[in-house]
Amino acid sequence: MTLREPPPAADPMLPADEFAGKVVLVTGGGSGVGLAMARGFALCGARIAIASRNEETLAEGAAELRGLGAEVFTAQCDVRQRNQVTEMFTRIEEAAGPVDFLLNNAGSNFPALAENLNVNAWRAITQIALDGTFFCSQEFHARRCRVGRAGAIVNNLASYAWTGFPGDAHSAAAKAGTLNLTLSLATEWARDQIRVNSIVVGTYPHSRVPNNDPREREGRRGLTVPAGRALRTQELGWAAAFLCSRFGGYITGLNLVVDGGDWLRRDLLKPPFIPPRERKDLWFGQ
Amino acid sequence: MALKEPFAADHPFMAADTFKDDVVIITGGGTGLGKAMACAFARMGAGIVIASRNADHRASGIAAVEELGGKAIGFAVDIRDPDQISAMFDEAERLLGPVTVLVNNAAGRFMAPAEDISPNGWRAVTQIVLDGTFFCSKEFHRRRLAAGGAGAILNIGATFAWTGGPGSAHSAAAKAGVINLTQTLGVEWAVDQVRVNCLAPGYFPHEDTAAHMKGDWSGEDKRAGQMPAGRVGRLQELGWSAAFLCSPFASYITGHTLVVDGANWLRHRASSAPDFVPVREWARTPRD
């Protein structure tokens, strides 16, 4: 058996007006995990702003969210550029009103052996995940303080933040930094009523995962998790919405793991270790 | 400023019928955090079993649930004894139906330097916290498996499980065991659709705090100022997190420990001032 399937994706879990009048900004919100989390806010009445470098992705994500009845705003932004982050917030807030929640989801990733990572590749991945999270959080905090309003941040993480991940040194180090940043900012900003948490996203095959075969969504990948199945889209939305809602109002500095037990040890013995450089498929260990 | 105050306990959270088909056993459910969690589940339709050794505590928990229009029964049980646990499940099933949620909340603790803890004192705490959690979980899982139904277990941890707890060596070690057990059982029982998670509460003051534990606490106002959050936790905030973890909306969360403490366990400053005071200077019970 697998873990039970969740309730239908249209179920908002929280009262349907929990986020009425609120604005959530999701970086990288046009696809994948960001879009999944945005859906959870849309179901509870939030206005949704999504930011991405890619206009096509923005258009696709916006269309999907509008299909849920949400008011959607989009902005192109490279979160590595501090001035672009400021401009993006300005454009969004002019159109949608002050941003109440920030989901730092923008990220990029690809399999690579550490010895083959060139300087640009290292910087691209770590600057989007870690610098981008910091810049957006800093801008969000400044604007919340200016209007004297509470807010909440959720950072998108992976369990390799604390296990390491051969073939992914760049992203793993950046996510470790983001996890630590979650803890520091939670303590620094609690008295400003800005809560800062993170969500570890388990196996969630979607079109932006490198080498992901969508046909395997219900197949091999799910079977490798103790849960026996992959994450469902609505399970991400509920977790993010709960953390930002007033019902999670005493939760800050938390790293919520939504992974079906995947990061935990499951055997005394493991399959034979294949050194990363001998693998045909670097991430999946073959 | 402090973190915002929450909604009142009766504010609508998840749908009011979310737990209408569930029966929830809460060990130590007659007082404090256990009673608050019992009320949270009762508000969303669950039948409640208040497990406690103390008749007054059971009556208090039942009364709190009934006041909300909920249904509750009490059962006298020492969770260090698996036979008593089995009898409790029999009685719960007979009166309310199959138990689908288990909250392992019962605990005991007293402050003492490690060198002052007697074998009996050590065993009393670790056997209630760790053994009791394991025995109740095992019985719950056995019956869920036999019934072919899904279930959720919620353990209660503490942040000193991973920082150590001077003055609470017994409880800190037992809670570390509970968090580890949460992880192992989360992996072992996922295939049986039994999810196992843990809550690590910060400071949630309540009127039932035992007299022997009140001594080292300085009251809400002083404690609030020591915390990043600027305020203590409110019981309904613990109830909402407990309900979320056991609800079908947390269907992919297992083996996890959720901390609800307003960032209180995290490092607050570069130096660890105020001055370090050895445990035996503040945790030792004065003897005549």
HADDOCK unambig.tbl for C-alpha pairs under 7 A between the chains (distance, minus, plus):
assign (segid A and resid 1 and name CA) (segid B and resid 191 and name CA) 5.09 0.50 0.50
assign (segid A and resid 1 and name CA) (segid B and resid 192 and name CA) 6.24 0.50 0.50
assign (segid A and resid 2 and name CA) (segid B and resid 190 and name CA) 6.84 0.50 0.50
assign (segid A and resid 2 and name CA) (segid B and resid 191 and name CA) 5.32 0.50 0.50
assign (segid A and resid 2 and name CA) (segid B and resid 193 and name CA) 6.42 0.50 0.50
assign (segid A and resid 3 and name CA) (segid B and resid 190 and name CA) 5.87 0.50 0.50
assign (segid A and resid 3 and name CA) (segid B and resid 191 and name CA) 6.46 0.50 0.50
assign (segid A and resid 3 and name CA) (segid B and resid 193 and name CA) 4.72 0.50 0.50
assign (segid A and resid 4 and name CA) (segid B and resid 193 and name CA) 6.10 0.50 0.50
assign (segid A and resid 4 and name CA) (segid B and resid 251 and name CA) 6.57 0.50 0.50
assign (segid A and resid 5 and name CA) (segid B and resid 251 and name CA) 6.91 0.50 0.50
assign (segid A and resid 6 and name CA) (segid B and resid 248 and name CA) 5.88 0.50 0.50
assign (segid A and resid 6 and name CA) (segid B and resid 249 and name CA) 6.18 0.50 0.50
assign (segid A and resid 6 and name CA) (segid B and resid 251 and name CA) 5.64 0.50 0.50
assign (segid A and resid 7 and name CA) (segid B and resid 248 and name CA) 6.64 0.50 0.50
assign (segid A and resid 7 and name CA) (segid B and resid 249 and name CA) 6.80 0.50 0.50
assign (segid A and resid 13 and name CA) (segid B and resid 14 and name CA) 5.44 0.50 0.50
assign (segid A and resid 13 and name CA) (segid B and resid 249 and name CA) 6.98 0.50 0.50
assign (segid A and resid 14 and name CA) (segid B and resid 13 and name CA) 5.80 0.50 0.50
assign (segid A and resid 14 and name CA) (segid B and resid 14 and name CA) 5.10 0.50 0.50
assign (segid A and resid 15 and name CA) (segid B and resid 12 and name CA) 7.00 0.50 0.50
assign (segid A and resid 15 and name CA) (segid B and resid 13 and name CA) 6.37 0.50 0.50
assign (segid A and resid 15 and name CA) (segid B and resid 14 and name CA) 6.63 0.50 0.50
assign (segid A and resid 186 and name CA) (segid B and resid 263 and name CA) 6.48 0.50 0.50
assign (segid A and resid 187 and name CA) (segid B and resid 228 and name CA) 5.60 0.50 0.50
assign (segid A and resid 187 and name CA) (segid B and resid 263 and name CA) 6.08 0.50 0.50
assign (segid A and resid 187 and name CA) (segid B and resid 268 and name CA) 6.82 0.50 0.50
assign (segid A and resid 190 and name CA) (segid B and resid 3 and name CA) 6.26 0.50 0.50
assign (segid A and resid 190 and name CA) (segid B and resid 228 and name CA) 5.71 0.50 0.50
assign (segid A and resid 190 and name CA) (segid B and resid 229 and name CA) 5.18 0.50 0.50
assign (segid A and resid 191 and name CA) (segid B and resid 1 and name CA) 4.98 0.50 0.50
assign (segid A and resid 191 and name CA) (segid B and resid 2 and name CA) 5.06 0.50 0.50
assign (segid A and resid 191 and name CA) (segid B and resid 3 and name CA) 6.30 0.50 0.50
assign (segid A and resid 191 and name CA) (segid B and resid 228 and name CA) 6.53 0.50 0.50
assign (segid A and resid 191 and name CA) (segid B and resid 229 and name CA) 6.02 0.50 0.50
assign (segid A and resid 191 and name CA) (segid B and resid 230 and name CA) 6.46 0.50 0.50
assign (segid A and resid 192 and name CA) (segid B and resid 1 and name CA) 6.23 0.50 0.50
assign (segid A and resid 193 and name CA) (segid B and resid 2 and name CA) 6.47 0.50 0.50
assign (segid A and resid 193 and name CA) (segid B and resid 3 and name CA) 4.80 0.50 0.50
assign (segid A and resid 193 and name CA) (segid B and resid 4 and name CA) 6.52 0.50 0.50
assign (segid A and resid 226 and name CA) (segid B and resid 187 and name CA) 5.64 0.50 0.50
assign (segid A and resid 226 and name CA) (segid B and resid 190 and name CA) 5.95 0.50 0.50
assign (segid A and resid 226 and name CA) (segid B and resid 191 and name CA) 6.86 0.50 0.50
assign (segid A and resid 227 and name CA) (segid B and resid 190 and name CA) 5.33 0.50 0.50
assign (segid A and resid 227 and name CA) (segid B and resid 191 and name CA) 6.49 0.50 0.50
assign (segid A and resid 228 and name CA) (segid B and resid 191 and name CA) 6.91 0.50 0.50
assign (segid A and resid 231 and name CA) (segid B and resid 252 and name CA) 6.64 0.50 0.50
assign (segid A and resid 235 and name CA) (segid B and resid 249 and name CA) 6.62 0.50 0.50
assign (segid A and resid 235 and name CA) (segid B and resid 250 and name CA) 6.79 0.50 0.50
assign (segid A and resid 235 and name CA) (segid B and resid 252 and name CA) 6.78 0.50 0.50
assign (segid A and resid 238 and name CA) (segid B and resid 249 and name CA) 6.66 0.50 0.50
assign (segid A and resid 246 and name CA) (segid B and resid 6 and name CA) 6.16 0.50 0.50
assign (segid A and resid 247 and name CA) (segid B and resid 6 and name CA) 6.96 0.50 0.50
assign (segid A and resid 247 and name CA) (segid B and resid 237 and name CA) 6.34 0.50 0.50
assign (segid A and resid 247 and name CA) (segid B and resid 240 and name CA) 6.24 0.50 0.50
assign (segid A and resid 248 and name CA) (segid B and resid 237 and name CA) 6.86 0.50 0.50
assign (segid A and resid 249 and name CA) (segid B and resid 4 and name CA) 6.89 0.50 0.50
assign (segid A and resid 249 and name CA) (segid B and resid 6 and name CA) 6.28 0.50 0.50
assign (segid A and resid 250 and name CA) (segid B and resid 233 and name CA) 6.38 0.50 0.50
assign (segid A and resid 250 and name CA) (segid B and resid 237 and name CA) 6.71 0.50 0.50
assign (segid A and resid 250 and name CA) (segid B and resid 260 and name CA) 6.04 0.50 0.50
assign (segid A and resid 250 and name CA) (segid B and resid 261 and name CA) 6.27 0.50 0.50
assign (segid A and resid 250 and name CA) (segid B and resid 262 and name CA) 4.96 0.50 0.50
assign (segid A and resid 251 and name CA) (segid B and resid 260 and name CA) 4.93 0.50 0.50
assign (segid A and resid 251 and name CA) (segid B and resid 261 and name CA) 6.18 0.50 0.50
assign (segid A and resid 251 and name CA) (segid B and resid 262 and name CA) 5.26 0.50 0.50
assign (segid A and resid 252 and name CA) (segid B and resid 262 and name CA) 5.15 0.50 0.50
assign (segid A and resid 252 and name CA) (segid B and resid 263 and name CA) 5.33 0.50 0.50
assign (segid A and resid 253 and name CA) (segid B and resid 263 and name CA) 5.15 0.50 0.50
assign (segid A and resid 254 and name CA) (segid B and resid 259 and name CA) 6.18 0.50 0.50
assign (segid A and resid 256 and name CA) (segid B and resid 258 and name CA) 6.55 0.50 0.50
assign (segid A and resid 257 and name CA) (segid B and resid 253 and name CA) 6.85 0.50 0.50
assign (segid A and resid 257 and name CA) (segid B and resid 256 and name CA) 6.38 0.50 0.50
assign (segid A and resid 258 and name CA) (segid B and resid 252 and name CA) 5.87 0.50 0.50
assign (segid A and resid 258 and name CA) (segid B and resid 253 and name CA) 4.87 0.50 0.50
assign (segid A and resid 259 and name CA) (segid B and resid 252 and name CA) 6.17 0.50 0.50
assign (segid A and resid 259 and name CA) (segid B and resid 253 and name CA) 6.17 0.50 0.50
assign (segid A and resid 260 and name CA) (segid B and resid 252 and name CA) 4.81 0.50 0.50
assign (segid A and resid 260 and name CA) (segid B and resid 253 and name CA) 5.34 0.50 0.50
assign (segid A and resid 260 and name CA) (segid B and resid 254 and name CA) 5.44 0.50 0.50
assign (segid A and resid 261 and name CA) (segid B and resid 186 and name CA) 6.41 0.50 0.50
assign (segid A and resid 261 and name CA) (segid B and resid 187 and name CA) 5.79 0.50 0.50
assign (segid A and resid 261 and name CA) (segid B and resid 254 and name CA) 5.45 0.50 0.50
assign (segid A and resid 261 and name CA) (segid B and resid 255 and name CA) 5.56 0.50 0.50
assign (segid A and resid 264 and name CA) (segid B and resid 183 and name CA) 6.82 0.50 0.50
assign (segid A and resid 266 and name CA) (segid B and resid 187 and name CA) 6.54 0.50 0.50
